[in-house]
Amino acid sequence: MVCQGDRAMIPKFNLQAWLETATDTECRAKAKEFAVRCSNIEAPLELLEMVVARGWIVLPEHGVKHLEYKKMKPSQRRYVLELVARIKSDKWWSKRLRTLAIRAAEARAYSYGIGMGKDQAYVSPWNLERMVIRAQQGAVAMAEAVAISPDGEVIDMADVLAGSMANGKNKRTELIVRTKGMAERAQELGYRAYAITLTAPGCYHRCTSVGEKPHLKLILNKKWNGYSQQQTASYLTKCWAQCRTQFSKAEIDFMGLRTLEPHKDGTPHWHLIFFVKPQNASEALKIIRDKFLQAEPNEKNAQTVRVKIDPIKPRKGQDMVYAAVAYAIAYIAKNIDGYKVDGDTEAGMDAISGAQRATVWARILGRRQFQMFGTAPVTPYRESRRVRKDAETLLEKLIALDKEPAIVEAAKGLIDGNLQPCITEAMKAMRSGRADVLAPLTALRDLHLDGQIVCPTRILGSAWDAADKGDFRAYMVAMENDPLELVKREQINGYGEVVAVICGVKSKRGQVLTHKEGWTVQWGAKSKARLGKTCPAQKGPFKGVSHIEYSQHEVAEMKRAQKQKQEAVFLGVAFAAEAKRKRRERAKPSTLGHVALTVSCTLNQSLNDKGIKREEAPPNLSERARLNAQKYGAQAYLDAKNKN
């Protein structure tokens, strides 16, 4: 038996120190331990206080400094509610701990100066190996998995991955296409192009270089103030946000591409391709220079090193588009797969190895490597490219070959997205007993209702046509005149929350669905098939759409129940806080603790019933307890009280 004094001598678990040396296997084991300990606590407030007190969750990182309802902003309340729903899940803890562990290990290596130079450029060797192993494990899992549609269509998940933006080749190609289209549009508008390099002050850099090129040598920077790579990336983002604010106030139109890449020691810096009108160029460049030099402006070589601005001038026989795209391709390929790049001069190694290390560095950091600004949104562009006009082509062939006027009229209507001619002709065929005409008309109607007859040119317009051809310049123009919007469907995620997922695109003429419902993913299906076993389908989101379909009434009821659960959590937080204040004042014990317990019990009950039961409260309670018990469920209150 451990006495009170011995318990005080037991060292407290330090999560941050543990994360710096934790492996992925240890993180998974610790995640299960955390989830079990959280599951043993029913009251939401007590659960949050426990994880915060133990240091498992650091609320100030998300702007939440307390658990008082009245002092929380809406975004903070939303974060706390999401946290309550997640901290009992071992999968959520596993993902979180593995992410924090690799970042903590990399931050420690960065502070020691590990991950610099030719042999260890950008990232520490053990974290590089760790990420390579993760990628290999993911590739094996994807190779053994299949996706199955409700119609029985089977697709290898490896093929799905190869056709997505997770494939480096696809990502590089799309970025180049978008950059080319943006440059063409900028040239049409008469913009000027600039190549800009932005670097943080010297105190953000762990290492500094000494000597002369090409014999530069890296040494630890004595002026380093302990800033992490995350803090450096946040500093650059903050300065750029200030620039955009000033651009908006000055009504300066601009567009461009931002690339995030590491220095030799792993410190983040930016490369920009910046397009701006000639009359606004000097003012815009001055804003950029002022904002990125406002910290330590008198630092040595700050004016020439921290902000480098060079106009992109095409060579003889070239135009601005060619020059800008050529400049962008080098940075895009260098940070994705090293395709046709001579070598990584920053790291001093071959292009493929340098690109691998740069990609791992960005994934550990959790930051986007590439981001376009001032252009049309890319998500409708990608969703539009999912749509094909095969059905439209078939209908046009049907019109040309079929001699039956009824079928021709129905096909013409479907090309325009109008089902009425098909219905009208089907009614005529039914009255006249023309079964030979009614059958194909019924088939056309069913195909249209199933969403298999899609005429994107007439429904989505020129924006779809440009996206289908890969012409990003025309897509930008079309989005200015006839924009596309995303179609979203509400569904329930794994934590019981109503979320919206993308399922298609729409214009003012209609919408086209790009995601089918009912897909299931079978993990390990191929290996189990080789062993003669069956693998139950894991039903869940596939291509952004859940397998579960809910009616509008069901979604409304779920939203209502979710809102009640949120109110219950915050009322419990507010009541418990008031009870604590009264206890400190040595007042008479109140029923607020029972009310908080009532709220927590009702919250759990609502999770099971998808709603909160409203029952009459017993008459022997105090007025406040009676009202709250009546609001949140009298039986839950009595059950909780009897347990005590």
C-alpha positions as CSV (number, residue, x, y, z in Angstrom):
1,M,0.0,0.0,0.0
2,V,1.3,3.4,-0.9
3,C,1.1,6.0,1.8
4,Q,0.5,9.7,1.2
5,G,4.2,10.6,1.6
6,D,5.3,7.9,-0.8
7,R,2.7,9.1,-3.3
8,A,4.1,12.6,-3.2
9,M,7.5,11.2,-4.0
10,I,6.3,9.5,-7.2
11,P,7.4,11.6,-10.1
12,K,4.6,13.2,-12.1
13,F,4.3,12.0,-15.7
14,N,5.8,14.7,-18.0
15,L,4.1,14.3,-21.4
16,Q,6.4,16.7,-23.3
17,A,9.6,15.0,-22.1
18,W,8.1,11.6,-22.9
19,L,7.1,12.6,-26.4
20,E,10.7,13.5,-27.3
21,T,11.8,9.9,-27.2
22,A,8.5,8.0,-27.8
23,T,8.2,5.6,-30.7
24,D,5.0,5.1,-32.7
25,T,4.4,1.8,-30.9
26,E,4.7,3.5,-27.5
27,C,2.4,6.2,-28.7
28,R,-0.3,3.7,-29.7
29,A,0.0,2.0,-26.3
30,K,-0.2,5.3,-24.4
31,A,-3.2,6.3,-26.6
32,K,-5.1,3.3,-25.4
33,E,-4.2,4.1,-21.8
34,F,-5.4,7.7,-22.1
35,A,-8.7,6.6,-23.8
36,V,-9.4,4.1,-21.0
37,R,-8.8,6.6,-18.3
38,C,-10.9,9.2,-20.0
39,S,-13.7,6.7,-20.5
40,N,-14.0,6.2,-16.8
41,I,-15.0,9.8,-16.2
42,E,-18.6,10.7,-17.2
43,A,-18.9,14.4,-16.3
44,P,-17.6,16.5,-19.2
45,L,-16.3,19.3,-17.0
46,E,-14.4,16.8,-14.7
47,L,-13.0,15.1,-17.8
48,L,-11.7,18.3,-19.3
49,E,-10.2,19.4,-16.0
50,M,-8.5,16.1,-15.7
51,V,-6.8,16.1,-19.1
52,V,-5.8,19.7,-18.7
53,A,-4.4,19.3,-15.2
54,R,-2.4,16.3,-16.3
55,G,-0.9,18.2,-19.3
56,W,-2.4,15.9,-21.9
57,I,-4.1,18.9,-23.6
58,V,-2.8,22.4,-23.5
59,L,-5.8,24.7,-23.9
60,P,-3.8,28.0,-24.5
61,E,-2.6,26.6,-27.7
62,H,-6.1,26.9,-29.0
63,G,-6.9,30.2,-27.3
64,V,-8.9,28.6,-24.5
65,K,-7.5,29.8,-21.2
66,H,-10.3,28.7,-18.9
67,L,-13.5,26.6,-18.9
68,E,-16.0,29.3,-18.1
69,Y,-18.9,29.5,-20.5
70,K,-19.5,33.2,-20.4
71,K,-15.8,34.1,-21.2
72,M,-15.5,31.8,-24.2
73,K,-15.7,32.9,-27.8
74,P,-17.9,30.8,-30.2
75,S,-14.8,29.2,-31.8
76,Q,-13.4,28.3,-28.3
77,R,-16.7,26.8,-27.3
78,R,-16.8,24.7,-30.5
79,Y,-13.3,23.5,-29.9
80,V,-14.1,22.4,-26.3
81,L,-17.2,20.5,-27.5
82,E,-15.2,18.8,-30.2
83,L,-12.6,17.9,-27.6
84,V,-15.1,16.4,-25.3
85,A,-16.3,14.1,-28.1
86,R,-12.8,13.0,-29.1
87,I,-10.7,12.4,-25.9
88,K,-12.4,9.1,-25.2
89,S,-11.2,7.7,-28.6
90,D,-7.9,5.8,-28.7
91,K,-7.7,6.4,-32.5
92,W,-7.8,10.1,-31.9
93,W,-5.2,9.9,-29.1
94,S,-3.0,7.7,-31.3
95,K,-2.9,10.1,-34.2
96,R,-2.4,13.1,-31.9
97,L,0.4,11.5,-29.9
98,R,2.3,10.3,-32.9
99,T,2.1,13.7,-34.5
100,L,3.2,15.5,-31.3
101,A,6.0,12.9,-30.7
102,I,7.6,13.3,-34.1
103,R,7.4,17.1,-33.8
104,A,8.8,17.1,-30.3
105,A,11.7,14.9,-31.4
106,E,12.4,17.1,-34.4
107,A,12.2,20.3,-32.2
108,R,14.8,18.8,-29.9
109,A,17.1,17.8,-32.8
110,Y,16.7,21.3,-34.2
111,S,17.8,22.8,-30.9
112,Y,20.9,20.7,-31.0
113,G,21.7,21.6,-34.5
114,I,21.0,18.2,-35.9
115,G,19.5,18.1,-39.4
116,M,21.9,20.5,-41.1
117,G,24.6,20.1,-43.6
118,K,25.1,17.8,-46.5
119,D,24.6,14.5,-44.6
120,Q,21.6,15.5,-42.5
121,A,19.9,18.3,-44.5
122,Y,16.5,19.7,-43.4
123,V,15.5,16.8,-41.1
124,S,17.1,14.6,-38.5
125,P,18.0,11.1,-39.7
126,W,15.8,9.2,-37.2
127,N,12.7,11.2,-38.1
128,L,13.4,10.7,-41.8
129,E,13.6,6.9,-41.2
130,R,10.4,7.1,-39.1
131,M,8.5,8.9,-41.9
132,V,9.8,6.5,-44.5
133,I,8.6,3.5,-42.5
134,R,5.2,5.2,-42.1
135,A,5.0,5.7,-45.8
136,Q,5.9,2.1,-46.5
137,Q,3.3,0.9,-44.0
138,G,0.7,3.1,-45.6
139,A,1.6,1.8,-49.1
140,V,1.3,-1.8,-47.9
141,A,-2.1,-1.1,-46.4
142,M,-3.4,0.6,-49.5
143,A,-2.1,-2.2,-51.7
144,E,-4.1,-4.7,-49.8
145,A,-7.3,-2.7,-49.6
146,V,-10.2,-2.4,-52.1
147,A,-13.2,-0.1,-52.4
148,I,-16.6,-1.6,-53.3
149,S,-19.6,0.3,-54.7
150,P,-23.2,-0.6,-54.1
151,D,-23.3,-1.9,-57.6
152,G,-20.5,-4.4,-56.9
153,E,-17.8,-2.4,-58.6
154,V,-14.4,-3.1,-57.1
155,I,-11.5,-0.6,-57.2
156,D,-8.0,-1.1,-55.8
157,M,-7.2,1.6,-53.2
158,A,-3.8,1.8,-54.7
159,D,-5.3,2.9,-58.0
160,V,-7.4,5.5,-56.1
161,L,-4.3,6.8,-54.4
162,A,-2.4,6.9,-57.8
163,G,-5.1,9.1,-59.3
164,S,-5.3,11.5,-56.4
165,M,-3.3,14.6,-55.4
166,A,-1.4,12.3,-53.0
167,N,0.6,11.2,-56.0
168,G,3.5,13.5,-56.4
169,K,3.4,13.4,-60.2
170,N,-0.3,14.5,-60.2
171,K,0.4,17.2,-57.7
172,R,3.4,18.6,-59.7
173,T,1.4,18.6,-62.9
174,E,-1.5,20.4,-61.5
175,L,0.6,23.0,-59.8
176,I,2.4,23.7,-63.1
177,V,-0.9,23.9,-65.0
178,R,-2.4,26.3,-62.5
179,T,0.8,28.4,-62.5
180,K,0.8,28.6,-66.2
181,G,-2.9,29.6,-66.3
182,M,-2.3,32.2,-63.6
183,A,0.6,33.7,-65.5
184,E,-1.4,33.8,-68.8
185,R,-4.2,35.6,-67.0
186,A,-1.8,38.0,-65.4
187,Q,-0.2,38.8,-68.8
188,E,-3.7,39.5,-70.2
189,L,-4.4,42.0,-67.4
190,G,-1.0,43.7,-67.9
191,Y,0.5,42.6,-64.6
192,R,4.2,42.6,-63.7
193,A,5.9,39.5,-62.3
194,Y,8.4,39.5,-59.4
195,A,10.4,36.8,-57.7
196,I,10.5,37.4,-54.0
197,T,12.4,35.5,-51.2
198,L,11.3,36.1,-47.6
199,T,13.4,35.0,-44.6
200,A,12.9,35.4,-40.9
201,P,15.3,37.5,-38.7
202,G,18.6,36.0,-37.6
203,C,17.4,35.2,-34.1
204,Y,15.0,32.6,-35.7
205,H,17.8,30.7,-37.3
206,R,19.5,27.9,-35.3
207,C,22.6,27.9,-37.5
208,T,24.5,30.5,-39.5
209,S,26.9,30.1,-42.3
210,V,30.5,31.3,-42.4
211,G,33.1,31.5,-45.1
212,E,32.8,32.2,-48.8
213,K,30.9,30.3,-51.5
214,P,31.2,27.5,-52.5
215,H,32.9,26.6,-49.2
216,L,30.3,27.8,-46.8
217,K,30.3,26.1,-43.4
218,L,27.3,25.9,-40.9
219,I,27.9,26.7,-37.3
220,L,25.4,27.2,-34.4
221,N,24.0,30.6,-34.2
222,K,24.8,32.4,-30.9
223,K,22.0,34.9,-31.5
224,W,19.3,32.2,-31.7
225,N,16.5,33.0,-29.2
226,G,15.1,29.5,-29.0
227,Y,12.5,29.9,-31.7
228,S,11.2,26.6,-33.1
229,Q,10.5,25.9,-36.7
230,Q,6.8,26.2,-36.0
231,Q,7.3,29.6,-34.5
232,T,9.3,30.7,-37.6
233,A,6.6,29.5,-40.0
234,S,4.0,31.3,-37.9
235,Y,6.0,34.5,-38.0
236,L,6.2,34.4,-41.8
237,T,2.4,33.7,-42.0
238,K,1.7,36.6,-39.7
239,C,3.7,39.0,-41.7
240,W,2.1,37.9,-44.9
241,A,-1.4,38.4,-43.3
242,Q,-0.4,41.9,-42.4
243,C,0.6,42.5,-46.0
244,R,-2.7,41.2,-47.4
245,T,-4.5,43.5,-45.0
246,Q,-2.6,46.5,-46.3
247,F,-3.2,45.4,-49.9
248,S,-6.9,45.3,-49.2
249,K,-7.0,48.7,-47.7
250,A,-5.0,50.2,-50.6
251,E,-7.2,48.3,-53.1
252,I,-4.3,46.5,-54.7
253,D,-5.1,43.5,-56.9
254,F,-2.5,40.8,-56.9
255,M,-2.0,37.1,-57.4
256,G,0.8,34.6,-57.2
257,L,2.3,31.4,-55.8
258,R,3.9,30.9,-52.4
259,T,6.4,28.1,-51.8
260,L,7.6,27.0,-48.3
261,E,10.9,25.3,-48.2
262,P,13.7,24.8,-45.6
263,H,17.1,26.4,-45.3
264,K,20.1,24.1,-44.8
265,D,19.5,24.0,-41.0
266,G,15.7,23.3,-41.4
267,T,14.5,26.9,-40.8
268,P,11.5,27.8,-43.0
269,H,11.6,30.5,-45.6
270,W,9.3,31.5,-48.5
271,H,9.6,32.0,-52.2
272,L,6.9,34.0,-54.0
273,I,5.9,34.5,-57.6
274,F,4.1,37.8,-57.2
275,F,1.9,39.4,-60.0
276,V,0.7,43.0,-59.5
277,K,-0.4,45.9,-61.7
278,P,2.4,48.3,-62.8
279,Q,0.8,51.3,-61.1
280,N,0.6,49.4,-57.8
281,A,3.9,47.6,-58.0
282,S,6.1,50.1,-56.0
283,E,3.5,50.5,-53.2
284,A,2.9,46.7,-52.9
285,L,6.6,45.9,-52.8
286,K,7.1,48.6,-50.2
287,I,4.4,47.0,-48.0
288,I,6.1,43.6,-48.3
289,R,9.5,45.0,-47.4
290,D,8.2,47.1,-44.5
291,K,6.2,44.2,-42.9
292,F,8.9,41.6,-43.2
293,L,11.6,44.0,-41.9
294,Q,9.6,45.5,-39.0
295,A,11.3,43.0,-36.6
296,E,15.0,43.9,-36.1
297,P,15.3,46.2,-39.1
298,N,18.8,47.2,-38.2
299,E,20.1,43.7,-38.3
300,K,23.3,43.2,-40.5
301,N,22.4,42.6,-44.1
302,A,18.7,42.6,-43.3
303,Q,17.8,44.8,-46.3
304,T,19.5,42.5,-48.8
305,V,19.1,39.1,-47.2
306,R,15.8,38.9,-45.5
307,V,13.8,40.4,-48.4
308,K,15.0,39.8,-51.9
309,I,12.9,41.2,-54.8
310,D,13.8,40.6,-58.4
311,P,11.7,41.4,-61.4
312,I,11.0,38.4,-63.7
313,K,12.3,39.5,-67.1
314,P,11.8,37.2,-70.0
315,R,14.7,36.5,-72.3
316,K,14.8,37.3,-75.9
317,G,12.0,35.4,-77.7
318,Q,10.2,34.5,-74.5
319,D,7.2,36.1,-72.8
320,M,6.4,36.7,-69.1
321,V,4.4,33.4,-68.9
322,Y,7.4,31.3,-70.0
323,A,9.8,33.1,-67.6
324,A,7.4,32.9,-64.6
325,V,6.5,29.2,-65.2
326,A,10.2,28.3,-65.6
327,Y,11.0,30.0,-62.3
328,A,8.1,28.2,-60.6
329,I,8.9,24.7,-62.0
330,A,12.3,24.6,-60.4
331,Y,10.8,25.2,-56.9
332,I,7.8,22.9,-57.5
333,A,9.8,19.9,-58.7
334,K,12.6,20.5,-56.1
335,N,10.1,20.2,-53.2
336,I,7.9,17.3,-54.6
337,D,9.9,14.6,-56.5
338,G,13.0,16.3,-58.0
339,Y,11.8,15.6,-61.5
340,K,14.3,16.9,-64.1
341,V,16.2,18.9,-61.5
342,D,19.9,18.9,-61.7
343,G,20.4,18.8,-57.9
344,D,19.6,20.3,-54.6
345,T,22.1,23.1,-54.1
346,E,20.7,24.0,-50.7
347,A,21.2,20.5,-49.3
348,G,24.2,19.6,-51.5
349,M,22.8,16.3,-52.7
350,D,20.9,14.8,-55.6
351,A,17.5,16.2,-56.4
352,I,15.5,13.1,-55.5
353,S,17.0,12.8,-52.0
354,G,16.6,16.5,-51.5
355,A,13.0,16.4,-52.5
356,Q,12.3,13.5,-50.2
357,R,13.9,15.3,-47.3
358,A,12.0,18.5,-48.0
359,T,8.7,16.7,-48.2
360,V,9.3,14.9,-44.9
361,W,10.3,18.2,-43.4
362,A,7.0,19.8,-44.4
363,R,4.9,16.9,-43.3
364,I,6.5,16.9,-39.8
365,L,6.0,20.7,-39.7
366,G,2.4,20.3,-40.7
367,R,2.5,23.2,-43.2
368,R,1.4,23.5,-46.8
369,Q,4.4,23.6,-49.2
370,F,2.5,25.4,-52.0
371,Q,-0.3,27.9,-51.9
372,M,-1.8,30.1,-54.6
373,F,-3.4,33.4,-53.8
374,G,-5.6,35.8,-55.7
375,T,-6.8,33.1,-58.1
376,A,-10.1,31.2,-58.6
377,P,-10.6,28.4,-56.0
378,V,-9.1,25.1,-56.9
379,T,-11.7,22.7,-55.3
380,P,-14.5,23.4,-57.9
381,Y,-11.8,23.0,-60.5
382,R,-10.9,19.5,-59.2
383,E,-14.5,18.5,-58.7
384,S,-15.3,19.6,-62.3
385,R,-12.6,17.4,-63.7
386,R,-14.3,14.4,-62.1
387,V,-17.3,15.0,-64.5
388,R,-17.1,13.5,-68.0
389,K,-19.5,14.2,-70.8
390,D,-19.7,10.5,-71.9
391,A,-23.5,10.5,-71.4
392,E,-23.9,13.7,-73.4
393,T,-21.9,12.2,-76.3
394,L,-24.1,9.0,-76.2
395,L,-27.3,11.1,-76.3
396,E,-26.1,13.0,-79.3
397,K,-25.3,9.7,-81.1
398,L,-28.8,8.5,-80.1
399,I,-30.4,11.6,-81.6
400,A,-28.4,11.1,-84.8
401,L,-29.2,7.4,-85.2
402,D,-32.6,6.9,-83.8
403,K,-35.6,7.4,-86.1
404,E,-38.2,7.5,-83.4
405,P,-39.3,11.1,-82.8
406,A,-40.3,10.4,-79.2
407,I,-36.9,9.1,-78.2
408,V,-35.2,12.0,-80.1
409,E,-37.2,14.6,-78.2
410,A,-36.6,12.9,-74.9
411,A,-32.8,12.8,-75.6
412,K,-32.7,16.4,-76.6
413,G,-34.4,17.4,-73.3
414,L,-32.0,15.3,-71.2
415,I,-29.0,17.0,-72.9
416,D,-30.4,20.3,-71.6
417,G,-31.0,18.8,-68.2
418,N,-34.8,18.7,-68.7
419,L,-36.7,15.5,-67.8
420,Q,-40.1,16.8,-68.8
421,P,-40.0,15.8,-72.6
422,C,-39.0,12.3,-71.6
423,I,-42.0,12.1,-69.2
424,T,-44.4,13.6,-71.8
425,E,-43.3,11.2,-74.5
426,A,-43.5,8.2,-72.1
427,M,-47.1,9.1,-71.3
428,K,-48.0,9.3,-75.0
429,A,-46.3,5.9,-75.6
430,M,-48.3,4.4,-72.7
431,R,-51.6,5.6,-74.0
432,S,-50.9,4.4,-77.5
433,G,-49.6,1.0,-76.3
434,R,-46.1,1.6,-77.8
435,A,-44.1,-0.7,-75.5
436,D,-41.1,-0.6,-77.9
437,V,-40.9,3.2,-77.3
438,L,-41.9,3.1,-73.6
439,A,-39.0,0.8,-72.6
440,P,-36.1,3.0,-73.8
441,L,-37.8,6.1,-72.5
442,T,-38.2,4.5,-69.1
443,A,-34.5,3.5,-69.2
444,L,-33.5,7.0,-70.0
445,R,-35.6,8.3,-67.1
446,D,-34.0,5.9,-64.7
447,L,-30.5,6.8,-65.8
448,H,-31.3,10.5,-65.4
449,L,-32.8,10.0,-61.9
450,D,-29.7,8.0,-60.9
451,G,-27.5,10.8,-61.9
452,Q,-25.8,8.8,-64.7
453,I,-26.9,11.2,-67.5
454,V,-24.9,14.3,-66.9
455,C,-24.6,17.1,-69.4
456,P,-22.0,19.3,-67.8
457,T,-21.5,21.7,-70.7
458,R,-25.1,22.9,-70.5
459,I,-25.4,22.7,-66.7
460,L,-22.0,23.9,-65.5
461,G,-21.1,26.1,-68.5
462,S,-17.7,27.3,-69.6
463,A,-16.0,26.8,-66.2
464,W,-16.5,23.1,-66.5
465,D,-15.3,23.1,-70.1
466,A,-12.1,24.9,-69.2
467,A,-11.5,22.6,-66.2
468,D,-12.1,19.5,-68.3
469,K,-9.5,20.8,-70.8
470,G,-7.0,21.8,-68.1
471,D,-7.1,25.4,-69.2
472,F,-6.8,27.2,-65.9
473,R,-6.7,30.7,-67.5
474,A,-10.1,30.1,-69.1
475,Y,-11.3,28.6,-65.8
476,M,-10.3,31.8,-64.0
477,V,-12.2,34.0,-66.5
478,A,-15.3,31.7,-66.4
479,M,-15.3,31.8,-62.6
480,E,-15.5,35.6,-62.7
481,N,-18.5,35.6,-65.1
482,D,-20.3,32.4,-64.3
483,P,-19.0,30.9,-61.0
484,L,-19.3,27.4,-59.8
485,E,-20.1,26.5,-56.3
486,L,-19.7,23.3,-54.3
487,V,-22.6,21.0,-53.4
488,K,-22.4,19.7,-49.9
489,R,-24.3,17.0,-48.1
490,E,-24.8,16.8,-44.3
491,Q,-23.8,13.6,-42.6
492,I,-22.8,12.3,-39.1
493,N,-19.1,11.8,-38.4
494,G,-17.6,9.3,-36.1
495,Y,-18.0,11.6,-33.1
496,G,-21.7,12.1,-33.6
497,E,-21.4,15.6,-35.1
498,V,-23.3,16.9,-38.1
499,V,-20.7,17.9,-40.8
500,A,-20.9,18.9,-44.4
501,V,-19.0,17.0,-47.1
502,I,-18.5,17.8,-50.7
503,C,-20.6,15.8,-53.1
504,G,-20.7,17.8,-56.3
505,V,-20.6,21.2,-58.1
506,K,-23.4,23.5,-59.1
507,S,-24.1,26.6,-61.2
508,K,-27.2,28.8,-61.5
509,R,-28.6,26.3,-64.1
510,G,-28.3,23.2,-62.0
511,Q,-25.9,20.8,-60.2
512,V,-23.9,17.7,-61.0
513,L,-23.0,15.1,-58.3
514,T,-19.4,13.9,-58.4
515,H,-19.4,11.4,-55.6
516,K,-21.4,8.2,-55.4
517,E,-23.1,7.1,-52.2
518,G,-22.6,3.8,-50.5
519,W,-18.9,3.0,-51.1
520,T,-17.3,0.7,-48.6
521,V,-13.6,0.1,-47.9
522,Q,-12.3,-3.4,-47.1
523,W,-8.8,-3.1,-45.5
524,G,-6.7,-6.2,-46.0
525,A,-9.2,-7.7,-48.4
526,K,-6.6,-9.0,-50.8
527,S,-4.5,-10.8,-48.2
528,K,-7.6,-12.3,-46.6
529,A,-8.7,-13.5,-50.0
530,R,-5.4,-15.2,-50.5
531,L,-6.0,-17.0,-47.2
532,G,-9.6,-17.9,-48.1
533,K,-11.1,-15.6,-45.4
534,T,-13.7,-12.9,-45.7
535,C,-13.1,-9.4,-44.6
536,P,-16.1,-7.4,-43.4
537,A,-16.4,-4.0,-45.1
538,Q,-15.5,-1.0,-43.1
539,K,-18.3,1.4,-43.8
540,G,-17.1,5.0,-43.7
541,P,-16.2,8.0,-45.7
542,F,-15.0,7.3,-49.2
543,K,-14.1,10.2,-51.6
544,G,-15.5,12.5,-49.0
545,V,-19.0,11.0,-48.7
546,S,-20.4,8.7,-46.0
547,H,-22.1,5.4,-46.7
548,I,-25.1,6.5,-44.5
549,E,-27.9,8.4,-46.1
550,Y,-30.1,10.6,-43.9
551,S,-33.3,12.4,-44.7
552,Q,-33.7,16.1,-44.1
553,H,-35.9,15.4,-41.1
554,E,-33.3,13.1,-39.6
555,V,-30.6,15.6,-40.1
556,A,-32.7,18.3,-38.5
557,E,-33.4,16.1,-35.5
558,M,-29.7,15.3,-35.2
559,K,-28.8,19.0,-35.3
560,R,-31.4,19.7,-32.6
561,A,-30.0,16.9,-30.4
562,Q,-26.5,18.1,-31.0
563,K,-27.4,21.7,-30.0
564,Q,-29.1,20.4,-26.8
565,K,-26.0,18.4,-26.0
566,Q,-23.8,21.5,-26.4
567,E,-26.1,23.5,-24.2
568,A,-26.0,20.7,-21.6
569,V,-22.2,20.7,-21.6
570,F,-21.9,24.5,-21.2
571,L,-24.7,24.7,-18.6
572,G,-22.9,22.0,-16.7
573,V,-19.7,24.0,-16.9
574,A,-21.4,27.2,-15.8
575,F,-23.2,25.5,-12.9
576,A,-20.1,23.7,-11.7
577,A,-18.1,26.9,-11.7
578,E,-20.8,28.6,-9.7
579,A,-20.8,25.8,-7.2
580,K,-17.1,26.1,-6.8
581,R,-17.4,29.8,-6.0
582,K,-20.1,29.1,-3.4
583,R,-18.0,26.4,-1.7
584,R,-15.1,28.8,-1.5
585,E,-17.5,31.2,0.3
586,R,-18.4,28.4,2.7
587,A,-22.0,28.7,1.8
588,K,-24.7,26.1,2.3
589,P,-24.2,23.2,-0.1
590,S,-26.4,23.7,-3.2
591,T,-27.9,21.4,-5.7
592,L,-25.6,22.7,-8.5
593,G,-23.3,19.7,-8.2
594,H,-26.4,17.4,-8.8
595,V,-27.4,19.6,-11.7
596,A,-24.0,19.2,-13.3
597,L,-24.2,15.5,-12.8
598,T,-27.7,15.5,-14.3
599,V,-26.3,17.3,-17.3
600,S,-23.5,14.8,-17.8
601,C,-25.9,11.8,-17.4
602,T,-28.3,13.4,-19.8
603,L,-25.5,14.0,-22.3
604,N,-24.5,10.4,-22.2
605,Q,-28.2,9.4,-22.5
606,S,-28.6,11.7,-25.5
607,L,-25.6,10.1,-27.3
608,N,-27.5,6.8,-27.2
609,D,-31.0,8.0,-27.9
610,K,-30.0,10.8,-30.4
611,G,-32.0,13.3,-28.3
612,I,-32.6,14.3,-24.7
613,K,-35.7,13.0,-22.9
614,R,-37.9,15.5,-21.2
615,E,-39.8,14.2,-18.2
616,E,-41.6,15.7,-15.2
617,A,-39.4,16.5,-12.3
618,P,-40.3,15.1,-8.8
619,P,-42.0,17.8,-6.6
620,N,-39.6,17.4,-3.6
621,L,-36.7,19.2,-5.3
622,S,-35.6,22.7,-5.0
623,E,-36.9,25.2,-7.6
624,R,-33.7,25.5,-9.5
625,A,-33.0,21.7,-9.4
626,R,-36.6,21.0,-10.4
627,L,-36.4,23.3,-13.4
628,N,-33.1,21.9,-14.6
629,A,-34.2,18.3,-14.0
630,Q,-37.4,19.0,-16.0
631,K,-35.3,20.5,-18.8
632,Y,-32.7,17.8,-19.0
633,G,-34.4,14.7,-17.8
634,A,-35.7,13.9,-14.3
635,Q,-35.0,10.2,-14.4
636,A,-31.3,10.8,-15.1
637,Y,-31.2,13.1,-12.1
638,L,-32.8,10.5,-9.8
639,D,-30.5,7.7,-11.0
640,A,-27.4,9.8,-10.5
641,K,-28.6,10.9,-7.0
642,N,-29.4,7.3,-6.0
643,K,-25.9,6.1,-7.0
644,N,-24.4,8.6,-4.5
